[in-house]
Amino acid sequence: MRFALGKHLAAPLALAAAVVFWGAPRADAAFQVTLTANGMSDTVEDGEAGFDSDGMVNGEIQITSLTVGGYQFTFTLSSNNSPGTQTLSFVDATTARVQNVSGGTGSTTVSIYASAPGFVLPTPLADATTSGTIAYLAQTPDGSVADPVTIESYIDTTNAMSTVPTGTKIGEADGSIQAGVDPVVSLLSKSTNNTASPTPYTLNLLLSAFLTSPTERPAGGNTNSVQTTIDLDGSVELSNVVPEPSTLAMAVLGLPLLGVGAYRRMRRARQA
């Protein structure tokens, strides 16, 4: 179901369930992603026909292409593993290309905001890691600036979804990049230790960049906008604070983490 807010439109992972016998089954909780540019927002719900490409309510939203406020978001993918496992809960979001297709000039903020409710694990405490990257793509001209770039994560113990950040901030990473100046890819990462996690809760993840594009004057003297084009990628992960278990128990606990790593590497490879 789509809903309006201004012009608002409105995977699951198998984490070694056979060996993590305390892991909860996946809940059919809702999940949504909000794309924003130039003050306009479109929200896509998990499984929403015509917008979520896989058409299934499965904890993964795939958006092939959606234009918001004159910026085209291409190959946007977000996923979560609500209700979590004893060792890991996560929300991630990525888009292969955000491109100015309006022909307009000036600066704007573009963002991806993922909101996933229904988490009950891990318990009792968690380490929160918020990280991501931003890159200008090759066609972006020198002089284009993304400043600031911010990746923020939140826990909302009301267990409600939202289209703007809500809850308690548990992580933030920020930086800036300029096209044509090394490095063109900026790694952002920050951890917050011993994060209390009352259950159930919503994990919210925000990726945003304030983009400034230069203009160029061709021989005819007219001013044309250049096409600022970036990609964004980020995640928030909560992992259990593990006491001193036996070596065997630690090996069992490590299996879900290996599964998540393999899944995310395969997903990145599919997008490359």
ABEGO torsion letter per residue (X at the ends): XBBBBEBBBXXBBBBGAAABAABBBBBABBBBBBBBBGGBBBBBBBGBBGABAAGBBAGBBBBABBBBGGBBBBGBBBBBAOAEBAABBBBBBBBABBBBAAGBBEBBBBBBBBBBBGBAOBOABBBBBBBEBBBBBAABBBGBBBOBBBBBBBBBAAGBBBABBBEBBABBBBBBBBBGBOBABBBBBBBBBGBBBBOBBBBBBBBBBBBBBBBBBBAAGBBBBBBBBBBBBBBBBBBBBBBBBBAAAAAAAAAAAAAAAAAAAAAAAAAX
